[in-house]
């Protein structure tokens, strides 16, 4: 019987924290540069850059690309569809909301995972996780503040993105556990390519949207533009981030107990606030910070398991 590799908790924690910093940086970069190109142009150009990178990585990792054939192409496609819907909801709100608010709404995703696991996969959800769901969604309400001037349909979009992410995670867990992660990344980037080309064609063929809507949602409804060296550089960085983070997340969760690694995944909220200040000189207000702490605490409560304690002690 093959011995299980020992946990490397320090490596796992460092990797997930660094991944959170890099992903938050990528989100800040998209927000910073969204006036330079449309979302669909970003989809197509980034995917066109990421796909060759994926095959290079597959060749380096396996010496061949035969392992890039999907075992369950329908489920891979469905997962990719939900992730594209996630990014669509996220990008609707991106130009108009601060990164901390976007991050807080999006990180309701793990709470949706608890709900969907109970409803769809029939996994047991005890009182502790139901309490986590209640605290987390209370934190979302604190951030979004329905009934006040701070609330709009845009503030619901990152929460919707978190929901789609949760559905994609459930599909992955229920149907794609044996699938090569490179195949999942390949399916997602092919989806971006097809979705971006299709949406761009529809914008050309359909009547132009009202001017005020087009101005408000120029990132989604704007035409393709000529890209300069700087814009290609932005998208190349995003393509590298997209490919690299897929592997870094897998490595992090292979290096230590998920209950511990998942806790540090919430450092993304801190990094989102950091990059928001660095890029845009914007810091979250007190209510947003309170809501972020509630969401992060609820997520930690939802994924924490007492059984992880002995493993953590040994790994330390």
GIVEN-V879058 format. One record per pair of residues at least 24 apart in sequence whose C-alpha atoms are under 10 Angstrom apart, sorted by the first residue. I is the first residue (numbers start at 1). GAP is how many residues later the second one is. If there is no record, write none. Layout:
I&GAP / I&GAP
This chain:
5&249 / 5&250 / 6&248 / 6&249 / 6&250 / 6&308 / 6&309 / 7&246 / 7&247 / 7&248 / 7&249 / 7&250 / 7&304 / 7&305 / 7&307 / 7&308 / 7&309 / 8&244 / 8&246 / 8&247 / 8&248 / 8&249 / 8&304 / 8&306 / 8&307 / 8&308 / 9&243 / 9&244 / 9&245 / 9&246 / 9&247 / 9&248 / 9&251 / 9&252 / 9&302 / 9&303 / 9&304 / 9&305 / 9&306 / 9&307 / 10&242 / 10&245 / 10&246 / 10&251 / 10&305 / 10&306 / 11&240 / 11&241 / 11&242 / 11&243 / 11&244 / 11&245 / 12&236 / 12&237 / 12&238 / 12&239 / 12&240 / 12&241 / 12&242 / 12&243 / 12&244 / 12&245 / 12&246 / 12&248 / 12&249 / 12&250 / 12&252 / 13&239 / 13&240 / 13&242 / 13&243 / 13&247 / 13&248 / 13&249 / 13&250 / 13&251 / 13&252 / 14&238 / 14&247 / 14&250 / 15&230 / 15&233 / 15&234 / 15&235 / 15&236 / 15&237 / 15&238 / 15&240 / 15&246 / 15&249 / 15&250 / 16&229 / 16&232 / 16&233 / 16&234 / 16&235 / 16&236 / 16&237 / 16&245 / 16&246 / 16&247 / 16&248 / 16&249 / 16&250 / 16&251 / 16&252 / 17&232 / 17&235 / 17&244 / 17&247 / 17&248 / 17&249 / 17&250 / 17&251 / 17&254 / 18&227 / 18&230 / 18&231 / 18&247 / 18&249 / 18&250 / 18&253 / 19&222 / 19&225 / 19&226 / 19&227 / 19&228 / 19&229 / 19&230 / 19&233 / 19&246 / 19&248 / 19&249 / 20&225 / 20&229 / 20&244 / 20&245 / 20&246 / 20&247 / 20&248 / 20&249 / 20&250 / 20&251 / 20&252 / 21&244 / 21&246 / 21&247 / 21&248 / 21&249 / 21&250 / 21&251 / 21&253 / 21&254 / 22&216 / 22&219 / 22&220 / 22&222 / 22&223 / 22&246 / 22&249 / 22&250 / 23&215 / 23&218 / 23&219 / 23&221 / 23&222 / 23&245 / 23&248 / 23&249 / 24&75 / 24&76 / 24&79 / 24&243 / 24&244 / 24&245 / 24&246 / 24&247 / 24&248 / 24&249 / 24&250 / 24&251 / 24&252 / 25&213 / 25&216 / 25&243 / 25&246 / 25&247 / 25&249 / 25&250 / 25&251 / 25&254 / 26&208 / 26&209 / 26&211 / 26&212 / 26&213 / 26&214 / 26&215 / 26&216 / 26&249 / 27&63 / 27&64 / 27&67 / 27&72 / 27&75 / 27&76 / 27&211 / 27&245 / 27&248 / 27&249 / 28&66 / 28&70 / 28&71 / 28&244 / 28&245 / 28&246 / 28&247 / 28&248 / 28&250 / 28&251 / 28&252 / 29&205 / 29&206 / 29&208 / 29&209 / 29&246 / 29&250 / 30&61 / 30&64 / 30&65 / 30&204 / 30&205 / 30&208 / 31&60 / 31&62 / 31&63 / 31&64 / 31&65 / 31&66 / 31&67 / 31&68 / 31&188 / 31&245 / 31&248 / 31&249 / 32&62 / 32&63 / 32&202 / 32&244 / 32&247 / 32&248 / 33&62 / 33&186 / 33&197 / 33&198 / 33&201 / 33&202 / 34&57 / 34&60 / 34&61 / 34&184 / 34&185 / 34&186 / 35&60 / 35&183 / 35&184 / 35&187 / 36&183 / 36&188 / 36&189 / 36&190 / 36&191 / 36&192 / 36&194 / 36&195 / 36&198 / 37&181 / 37&182 / 37&183 / 37&185 / 37&186 / 37&187 / 37&188 / 37&189 / 37&190 / 37&194 / 37&198 / 38&158 / 38&162 / 38&179 / 38&180 / 38&181 / 38&182 / 38&183 / 38&184 / 38&185 / 38&186 / 38&187 / 39&48 / 39&49 / 39&52 / 39&53 / 39&157 / 39&160 / 39&161 / 39&179 / 39&180 / 39&181 / 39&182 / 39&183 / 39&184 / 39&185 / 40&48 / 40&152 / 40&153 / 40&154 / 40&155 / 40&156 / 40&157 / 40&158 / 40&159 / 40&160 / 40&161 / 40&163 / 40&179 / 40&180 / 40&181 / 40&182 / 40&183 / 40&184 / 41&152 / 41&155 / 41&156 / 41&158 / 41&159 / 41&178 / 41&179 / 41&181 / 41&182 / 41&183 / 41&184 / 41&186 / 41&194 / 42&150 / 42&151 / 42&154 / 42&177 / 42&182 / 42&189 / 42&190 / 42&192 / 42&193 / 42&196 / 42&197 / 43&41 / 43&146 / 43&147 / 43&148 / 43&149 / 43&150 / 43&151 / 43&152 / 43&153 / 43&154 / 43&192 / 43&196 / 44&145 / 44&146 / 44&147 / 44&148 / 44&149 / 44&150 / 44&151 / 44&152 / 44&153 / 44&154 / 44&156 / 45&147 / 45&148 / 45&151 / 45&187 / 45&190 / 45&191 / 45&194 / 46&143 / 46&146 / 46&147 / 46&186 / 46&188 / 46&189 / 46&190 / 46&191 / 46&192 / 46&193 / 46&194 / 46&196 / 47&139 / 47&141 / 47&142 / 47&143 / 47&144 / 47&145 / 47&146 / 47&147 / 47&149 / 47&188 / 47&189 / 47&191 / 47&192 / 47&195 / 47&196 / 48&141 / 48&142 / 48&144 / 48&145 / 48&188 / 48&191 / 49&140 / 49&183 / 49&186 / 49&187 / 49&188 / 49&189 / 49&190 / 49&191 / 49&194 / 50&135 / 50&136 / 50&139 / 50&140 / 50&185 / 50&186 / 50&187 / 50&188 / 50&189 / 50&190 / 50&191 / 50&192 / 50&193 / 50&194 / 51&134 / 51&135 / 51&136 / 51&137 / 51&138 / 51&139 / 51&142 / 51&188 / 51&192 / 52&134 / 53&186 / 53&187 / 53&190 / 53&191 / 54&128 / 54&129 / 54&131 / 54&132 / 54&135 / 54&186 / 54&189 / 54&190 / 55&127 / 55&131 / 57&125 / 57&186 / 57&187 / 58&124 / 58&125 / 67&112 / 67&113 / 67&115 / 67&116 / 68&111 / 68&112 / 68&113 / 68&114 / 68&115 / 68&116 / 68&117 / 68&118 / 68&119 / 69&110 / 69&111 / 69&113 / 69&114 / 69&117 / 70&106 / 70&109 / 70&110 / 70&111 / 70&112 / 70&113 / 70&114 / 70&116 / 70&117 / 71&105 / 71&107 / 71&108 / 71&109 / 71&112 / 72&103 / 72&104 / 72&106 / 72&107 / 73&103 / 73&106 / 73&110 / 73&111 / 73&114 / 75&93 / 75&96 / 75&97 / 75&99 / 75&100 / 75&101 / 75&109 / 76&92 / 76&95 / 76&96 / 76&99 / 76&100 / 76&103 / 76&107 / 76&108 / 76&109 / 76&110 / 76&111 / 76&112 / 77&107 / 77&110 / 77&111 / 77&113 / 77&114 / 78&89 / 78&90 / 78&93 / 78&94 / 78&109 / 78&110 / 78&113 / 79&85 / 79&86 / 79&88 / 79&89 / 79&90 / 79&91 / 79&92 / 79&93 / 79&96 / 79&97 / 79&105 / 79&108 / 79&109 / 79&112 / 80&88 / 80&104 / 80&105 / 80&106 / 80&107 / 80&108 / 80&109 / 80&110 / 80&111 / 80&112 / 81&83 / 81&87 / 81&106 / 81&107 / 81&110 / 81&111 / 81&114 / 82&79 / 82&81 / 82&82 / 82&83 / 82&84 / 82&85 / 82&86 / 82&87 / 82&89 / 82&106 / 83&78 / 83&79 / 83&81 / 83&82 / 83&83 / 83&84 / 83&85 / 83&86 / 83&105 / 83&108 / 83&109 / 84&77 / 84&80 / 84&81 / 84&84 / 84&104 / 84&105 / 84&107 / 84&108 / 84&111 / 84&112 / 85&75 / 85&76 / 85&78 / 85&79 / 85&80 / 85&83 / 86&71 / 86&72 / 86&73 / 86&74 / 86&75 / 86&76 / 86&77 / 86&78 / 86&79 / 86&80 / 86&81 / 86&82 / 87&70 / 87&71 / 87&73 / 87&74 / 87&75 / 87&77 / 87&78 / 87&105 / 88&69 / 88&70 / 88&72 / 88&73 / 88&132 / 89&65 / 89&67 / 89&68 / 89&69 / 89&70 / 89&71 / 89&72 / 89&73 / 89&75 / 90&64 / 90&65 / 90&66 / 90&67 / 90&68 / 90&69 / 90&70 / 90&71 / 90&72 / 91&66 / 91&67 / 91&70 / 91&126 / 91&128 / 91&129 / 92&62 / 92&63 / 92&65 / 92&66 / 92&69 / 92&124 / 92&125 / 92&126 / 92&127 / 92&128 / 93&60 / 93&61 / 93&62 / 93&63 / 93&64 / 93&65 / 93&68 / 93&124 / 93&126 / 94&60 / 94&61 / 94&63 / 94&64 / 94&123 / 94&125 / 95&59 / 95&121 / 95&122 / 95&123 / 95&124 / 95&125 / 96&58 / 96&59 / 96&120 / 96&121 / 97&57 / 97&58 / 97&61 / 98&174 / 98&175 / 98&178 / 98&179 / 98&182 / 98&184 / 98&185 / 98&186 / 99&170 / 99&172 / 99&173 / 99&174 / 99&175 / 99&176 / 99&177 / 99&178 / 99&181 / 99&183 / 99&184 / 99&185 / 100&43 / 100&168 / 100&169 / 100&170 / 100&171 / 100&172 / 100&173 / 100&174 / 100&175 / 100&176 / 100&177 / 100&182 / 100&183 / 100&184 / 100&185 / 100&188 / 100&189 / 100&192 / 101&39 / 101&42 / 101&43 / 101&54 / 101&57 / 101&58 / 101&168 / 101&171 / 101&172 / 101&183 / 101&184 / 101&187 / 101&188 / 101&190 / 101&191 / 102&41 / 102&42 / 102&52 / 102&53 / 102&54 / 102&55 / 102&56 / 102&57 / 102&59 / 102&60 / 102&167 / 102&170 / 103&55 / 103&56 / 103&59 / 103&163 / 103&165 / 103&166 / 103&167 / 103&168 / 103&169 / 103&170 / 103&189 / 104&32 / 104&35 / 104&36 / 104&39 / 104&40 / 104&54 / 104&55 / 104&58 / 104&162 / 104&164 / 104&165 / 104&168 / 104&184 / 104&185 / 104&187 / 104&188 / 104&189 / 104&190 / 104&191 / 104&192 / 105&32 / 105&34 / 105&35 / 105&36 / 105&38 / 105&39 / 105&50 / 105&51 / 105&52 / 105&53 / 105&54 / 105&55 / 105&56 / 105&57 / 105&58 / 105&186 / 105&187 / 105&190 / 106&34 / 106&50 / 106&51 / 106&52 / 106&53 / 106&54 / 106&55 / 106&56 / 106&57 / 106&58 / 106&59 / 106&60 / 106&163 / 107&29 / 107&33 / 107&51 / 107&52 / 107&54 / 107&55 / 107&56 / 107&58 / 107&59 / 107&158 / 107&159 / 107&161 / 107&162 / 107&185 / 107&188 / 107&189 / 107&192 / 108&25 / 108&28 / 108&29 / 108&31 / 108&32 / 108&50 / 108&51 / 108&52 / 108&53 / 108&54 / 108&55 / 108&57 / 108&58 / 108&184 / 108&187 / 108&188 / 108&190 / 108&191 / 109&27 / 109&49 / 109&50 / 109&51 / 109&52 / 109&53 / 109&54 / 109&55 / 109&56 / 109&57 / 109&58 / 109&60 / 109&190 / 110&26 / 110&52 / 110&53 / 110&55 / 110&56 / 110&59 / 110&152 / 110&185 / 110&186 / 110&188 / 110&189 / 110&190 / 110&192 / 110&193 / 111&24 / 111&25 / 111&26 / 111&51 / 111&52 / 111&55 / 111&184 / 111&187 / 111&188 / 111&191 / 111&192 / 112&24 / 112&25 / 112&47 / 112&50 / 112&51 / 112&52 / 112&53 / 112&54 / 112&55 / 112&58 / 113&49 / 113&50 / 113&51 / 113&52 / 113&53 / 113&54 / 113&55 / 113&56 / 113&57 / 113&189 / 114&52 / 114&56 / 114&185 / 114&188 / 114&189 / 115&51 / 116&47 / 116&50 / 116&51 / 116&53 / 116&54 / 117&49 / 117&50 / 117&52 / 117&53 / 117&56 / 117&57 / 120&47 / 120&50 / 120&51 / 120&54 / 121&49 / 121&50 / 121&52 / 121&53 / 125&177 / 126&176 / 128&170 / 128&173 / 128&174 / 128&175 / 128&176 / 128&177 / 129&169 / 129&170 / 129&171 / 129&172 / 129&173 / 129&174 / 129&175 / 130&168 / 130&171 / 130&172 / 131&167 / 131&170 / 131&171 / 132&162 / 132&163 / 132&164 / 132&165 / 132&166 / 132&167 / 132&168 / 132&169 / 132&170 / 132&171 / 133&162 / 133&165 / 133&166 / 133&168 / 133&169 / 134&161 / 134&164 / 135&156 / 135&159 / 135&160 / 135&161 / 135&162 / 135&163 / 135&164 / 135&166 / 136&155 / 136&156 / 136&157 / 136&158 / 136&159 / 136&160 / 136&161 / 136&162 / 136&163 / 136&165 / 136&166 / 137&154 / 137&157 / 137&158 / 137&161 / 138&153 / 138&156 / 138&157 / 138&160 / 139&148 / 139&149 / 139&150 / 139&151 / 139&152 / 139&153 / 139&154 / 139&155 / 139&156 / 139&157 / 139&158 / 139&159 / 140&148 / 140&150 / 140&151 / 140&152 / 140&154 / 140&155 / 141&147 / 141&150 / 142&145 / 142&146 / 142&147 / 142&148 / 142&149 / 142&150 / 142&152 / 142&153 / 143&141 / 143&142 / 143&143 / 143&144 / 143&145 / 143&146 / 143&147 / 143&148 / 143&149 / 143&151 / 143&152 / 144&143 / 144&144 / 144&147 / 145&142 / 145&143 / 145&146 / 181&65 / 181&66 / 181&69 / 182&61 / 182&64 / 182&65 / 184&62 / 185&57 / 185&58 / 185&61 / 185&62 / 186&57 / 189&50 / 189&53 / 189&54 / 200&24 / 255&60 / 256&52 / 256&55 / 256&56 / 256&59 / 257&47 / 257&48 / 257&50 / 257&51 / 257&52 / 257&54 / 257&55 / 257&58 / 258&45 / 258&46 / 258&47 / 258&50 / 259&41 / 259&42 / 259&43 / 259&44 / 259&45 / 259&46 / 259&47 / 259&48 / 259&49 / 259&50 / 259&53 / 260&40 / 260&43 / 260&44 / 260&45 / 260&48 / 260&49 / 260&51 / 260&52 / 261&39 / 261&42 / 261&43 / 262&37 / 262&38 / 262&40 / 262&41 / 262&42 / 263&33 / 263&34 / 263&36 / 263&37 / 263&38 / 263&39 / 263&40 / 263&41 / 264&32 / 264&36 / 265&31 / 265&34 / 265&35 / 266&26 / 266&27 / 266&29 / 266&30 / 266&31 / 266&33 / 266&34 / 267&29 / 268&28 / 269&24 / 269&26 / 269&27
